[in-house]
Amino acid sequence: MRKIVVYELLSLDGVAEAPDTFFTDWDDAMGANLAAVIETQDAVILGRRSYTEWADFWPSSQIQPFATFINGATKYVATSTPLDRDWANATVLDGGLVESVRDLKQQDGGDVGVHASISVAQALLAAGVVDELRLVIAPKIAGRGRRLLDGLPSIQLESIRSNLSPAGYLLVDYRVIRLDCQVLPTGVEEYFGCPFGSQDG
């Protein structure tokens, strides 16, 4: 089964919007971390806004290794309207986002990444289809902007790696733990994001 891996650049207060405003350095450890993330991916899921912005930038970019990766990867775009930018290997997701991603997980292939695309990442986290969350956290409080984790249900995570880059950026990887709501003690289902009455079937 393919894994869905969310990779996001965040400020210390969780803002994911416009990371170029709080990412002022990019050291070798951060580059190696990104290279390790994309090494196992052969496809990405993008929201419509991210696709439009990236389709104008990445085809002519020489920023490696991400340029080669993103231009060659299959790009699934979550949108209800036809794409108005040409970009190699781009296709619109058929049907609803969550169901389409569940279908992708069952197909053969490498990991599927979610890069930027805050709304897509939030929807997939809320639906419980994300397998790993890989974050780079800047040593800066943004103070404003869209936060990645706002509005999400409770999600249990397991820390699988944590490093500090020379420039002071925290590199953290988490595995999403899917709890079996049927076996949780009565009264704690809601705390773990389970629906009421889960033990009653």
N, C-alpha and C positions, 0 to 999 in steps of 0.2 A: 504493500500500500504506500502511495506517495505521501510525503509529509507536506503540510502547509506551514511555511515559516514566515513570520512577520518580522521584518527588519526595519527599525525606525531610529531616527536621530531625534533625541529629546533634550530639552533644557532640564535643569534640576527640578523645576516645578511641573514637569510633565508636558510642556508645550511641544507639539510636533509640527506646527505650522511655521513656514518660513525659517527652516533651521539655519539658513545662511546668515541670519541675524545674530545667532548665538554660537555658531561653530566658526571660530576665528583661527583655528589651527587644525592641521591634519597631519599627524605624525605617522611613522612607519608602522607602528603597532596597530593603529586604526586601519591603515591600508591592508595590512596582513589579515586583520579580522574580517574586513569586507571581502577580501579574496577567498577566505575560508567559507564564508557564508554562501557566496555565489558559485563556488566550485561544485556544489552538489545540486545546483538548480539548473533546470533546462527550460523553465517556463515561469512567467510572472503574471500576476493579476493586478490590473491598474484600474483606477477610477477614470471617469471621462476627463476630468480636469487634468489629472496627472498625465494621461495619455497625450492630450493636446499639447501641453507644455513640453513634454519630453520628446514628442515626435518632431518638434521644431529644433530641438537642441542636440540630442544624442546622435543622430545619423552622421553628423559632420564632426563630432567631438573626438578628440584624441586623448581624453582622460581615461587612462587604463588602470585596472583591468575592466572597469565597469562598462566602458563604451563597447568593447568587443562583446562582452556578455549580453548586454541589453539589446544590442542590435541583432544578435544572432538568436536570442531566446524567443520562444513562442510567447506572444503577448496576448493574454485574454483581457478584454476590456469590458468592464461592467457599465453598460449604457443601454438605453432604450432607443437610441437613434443611430443612424448610419455614421460611420467614422468619416470625418472631413479632412483627415490628414493621412497621406500614404506613408506606411512604415512597414518594412519587411516583417513577415511572420506575425502580423497583427490580425486578430479576429474578435468579433463581438461574442460575448457569452450568450448562448441560447438559454432562454428561460430565466428563472430567478437566480440571483447570485448564490445563495446558500446551496440550493439544490444542484446548481451547476458545479460548484466546488466539491460537493460530496461525490458527484460523478467523476470529477477529475482525480480525486484521491484513489478511486478504484482502478484507474487506468495505469498501464505500464509507463515508466519514466522516472526521471529524477524528482527532486523536491520542487515544489511550486512556491515561489517567493511572492510576498506582498511588500512592495517598496513605496514609500510616501503614501499616497492614497489613504488618508486618515479614515474616511467614512467606510471604505471597504474593510480596512483592518478592524474597525470597531464592530461592524456587522458580523464579520466572521468570528471574532472573539466572543461576541454575545451569543452566537449560534453554537458555539462549542466545537467548531471544526478546525481551529488552529492547533497545531501540534507543538510548535516552538515559538518563543518570543525572544528576539535578539535585539538588544537595545544598546545604543551608544549615548551616554548621558553627559552633557556638557557641564562644566563647572560654572554655570551662570543661571540666574533666575530671569526668565524672560518677562514675567509679570503680566503678559497678555498674550492672547492667541489660543487657537484650538488645542485642547489637551487630548492626548491619545486615549486615556483611560476614563475620561468623564462619561457618566451614564451607563457604565457596564455593570452587569451583575457580579456577584462574588465569584471569583475564579481562583481555584487552588493551583499554585505554581510550585515547581521544584527547581531550585537553583542548580544549574549544571556547570556554570563557569562564571568567574568574576575576576577581572583584571583591571589594573589602572595603567593607562597609557602614559608615556613620558610627559605629554602635554597636560595631563591631569583629567583626561576623559575616562569615565567609567565604562568598561565593556562588560556587559552582563547578558548571560543567556539563561533562559528559563524553559523548562518543559511543562506543558499544560497537563495537569492531572485531572483525568475524567473520573469523578466520583460516581459510584453506583448508588443512586438515590434510594433504591429499594432496600438497602441494608443500613442506612443511616439511622441513628437513634431518633425516636419520636421527639419532635420539637426543634431539631437542628437542621431540618431540610432546607428551610428558607435561608438560613445563614450561609449555606453552601450553594445557593442559587438553584435549589430544587423547587419544583412547584408544590403547593400545598397538597396534602393528601397523597404524597408519592408512595407511601408505604401501603396504601390501600389498593394499589393497582390502578 
